[in-house]
Amino acid sequence: MSARPGSTLLAGVRVAWQTVPPGGTRRDVADALVARIATASTGSPVIVGRRCERCGASDHGRPVVSGAPIQASVSYTADVAVVAVADACRVLALGIDAERGTGTSEDGLRGLITPGQRTSLRRWTRVEAVLKADGRGLSVEPGRVRIERSLHGVHGSIAGDSAARGVTTARGAPGIRPRLLRVRGPRGIVISLAVASV
Ligand SMILES: CC(C)(COP(=O)(O)OP(=O)(O)OC[C@H]1O[C@@H](n2cnc3c(N)ncnc32)[C@H](O)[C@@H]1OP(=O)(O)O)[C@@H](O)C(=O)NCCC(=O)NCCS
């Protein structure tokens, strides 16, 4: 499924998407998008890499931007790369997740978060966005992610966080409770953004 390139600004976060061309590498497409947005907003050339919160490796894990104070997150679905980019002076942590489908509850998604329970792609993308903002990803049980609605919007958190911190490096953002936003992206793709502001 292809999508026309596009972008939107939400809570100070630039979200952009682009189809990976045939023969192209999705990570190259995502990183070029991140670099373009980062350079346009800061005026500095940047390098986009990865850093694993768990083992410290630089070939996988959360995107890291060198050369400017920028937070970034990346997701792929079908042949579309989706990125989120923000000023690290305003945003402490960022997570984005995109899935092809609809946002409604589906039987096929039963057990994805909680054993035996149905869920929706909206909820699943929110859970993954929170785990990416946290930096530990799916090494944290998805069922530990709490999603709460209030007058101040929808926020995510991770239950029992302090115990889990003992098994990861300290590079994550402890105790974050990111705001969760719906991104209106390409048709047929559900995108959720988790933003923890400074
Ligand atoms: C992050 C994760 C939730 C993404 O799942 P997914 O839905 O399959 O993949 P998506 O397309 O949405 O996202 C992929 C991107 O997530 C990002 N990512 C990977 N690990 C991440 C993490 N721990 N935190 C934040 N972002 C992460 C990367 O930018 C990756 O893109 P890349 O392949 O170009 O590097 C899942 O892959 C994961 O939890 N990985 C880490 C597991 C882990 O900690 N392993 C230990 C290794 S030592």
The ligand as a Tripos MOL2 file, in Angstrom:
@<TRIPOS>MOLECULE
LIG
   48    50     1     0     0
SMALL
NO_CHARGES

@<TRIPOS>ATOM
      1 C1         10.3150   -0.9520   19.2600 C.3       1 LIG1
      2 C2          9.3230   -2.0260   18.9160 C.3       1 LIG1
      3 C3          8.1450   -1.8360   19.8930 C.3       1 LIG1
      4 C4          8.9020   -1.7400   17.4830 C.3       1 LIG1
      5 O1          8.0180   -2.6980   17.0520 O.3       1 LIG1
      6 P1          7.3820   -2.8000   15.5920 P.3       1 LIG1
      7 O2          5.9450   -2.4110   15.6850 O.co2     1 LIG1
      8 O3          7.6930   -4.1410   15.0990 O.co2     1 LIG1
      9 O4          8.1650   -1.8270   14.6420 O.3       1 LIG1
     10 P2          7.8900   -0.3640   14.0940 P.3       1 LIG1
     11 O5          7.9530   -0.4210   12.6330 O.co2     1 LIG1
     12 O6          6.6670    0.2680   14.6710 O.co2     1 LIG1
     13 O7          9.1500    0.4460   14.6640 O.3       1 LIG1
     14 C5         10.4530    0.1350   14.2850 C.3       1 LIG1
     15 C6         11.3450    1.2230   14.8180 C.3       1 LIG1
     16 O8         11.2070    1.2900   16.2370 O.3       1 LIG1
     17 C7         12.3810    1.9300   16.7310 C.3       1 LIG1
     18 N1         12.7630    1.2510   17.9390 N.ar      1 LIG1
     19 C8         13.3080    0.0340   18.0720 C.ar      1 LIG1
     20 N2         13.5170   -0.2370   19.3720 N.ar      1 LIG1
     21 C9         13.0700    0.8530   20.0630 C.ar      1 LIG1
     22 C10        13.0070    1.1620   21.4350 C.ar      1 LIG1
     23 N3         13.4470    0.3120   22.3660 N.pl3     1 LIG1
     24 N4         12.4960    2.3550   21.8060 N.ar      1 LIG1
     25 C11        12.0510    3.2260   20.8930 C.ar      1 LIG1
     26 N5         12.0740    2.9720   19.5520 N.ar      1 LIG1
     27 C12        12.5850    1.7940   19.1630 C.ar      1 LIG1
     28 C13        13.4310    1.8550   15.6530 C.3       1 LIG1
     29 O9         13.6070    3.1590   15.1520 O.3       1 LIG1
     30 C14        12.8060    0.9790   14.5900 C.3       1 LIG1
     31 O10        13.1690    1.4010   13.3010 O.3       1 LIG1
     32 P3         14.5150    0.7860   12.6180 P.3       1 LIG1
     33 O11        14.2000   -0.6410   12.3540 O.co2     1 LIG1
     34 O12        14.7130    1.5990   11.4000 O.co2     1 LIG1
     35 O13        15.6150    0.9340   13.6090 O.co2     1 LIG1
     36 C15         9.8820   -3.4630   19.0570 C.3       1 LIG1
     37 O14        10.6380   -3.7710   17.9190 O.3       1 LIG1
     38 C16        10.7800   -3.5910   20.2560 C.2       1 LIG1
     39 O15        10.3240   -3.5190   21.3670 O.2       1 LIG1
     40 N6         12.0680   -3.7590   20.0580 N.am      1 LIG1
     41 C17        13.0250   -3.7520   21.1450 C.3       1 LIG1
     42 C18        13.0900   -5.1080   21.8820 C.3       1 LIG1
     43 C19        14.3300   -5.1320   22.7280 C.2       1 LIG1
     44 O16        14.5010   -4.3530   23.6140 O.2       1 LIG1
     45 N7         15.2160   -6.0250   22.4140 N.am      1 LIG1
     46 C20        16.4440   -6.1190   23.1140 C.3       1 LIG1
     47 C21        17.5790   -5.9890   22.1330 C.3       1 LIG1
     48 S1         19.1320   -6.1180   22.9470 S.3       1 LIG1
@<TRIPOS>BOND
     1     1     2 1
     2     2     3 1
     3     2     4 1
     4     2    36 1
     5     4     5 1
     6     5     6 1
     7     6     7 2
     8     6     8 1
     9     6     9 1
    10     9    10 1
    11    10    11 2
    12    10    12 1
    13    10    13 1
    14    13    14 1
    15    14    15 1
    16    15    16 1
    17    15    30 1
    18    16    17 1
    19    17    18 1
    20    17    28 1
    21    18    19 ar
    22    18    27 ar
    23    19    20 ar
    24    20    21 ar
    25    21    22 ar
    26    21    27 ar
    27    22    23 1
    28    22    24 ar
    29    24    25 ar
    30    25    26 ar
    31    26    27 ar
    32    28    29 1
    33    28    30 1
    34    30    31 1
    35    31    32 1
    36    32    33 2
    37    32    34 1
    38    32    35 1
    39    36    37 1
    40    36    38 1
    41    38    39 2
    42    38    40 1
    43    40    41 1
    44    41    42 1
    45    42    43 1
    46    43    44 2
    47    43    45 1
    48    45    46 1
    49    46    47 1
    50    47    48 1
@<TRIPOS>SUBSTRUCTURE
     1 LIG1         1 GROUP 0 **** ****
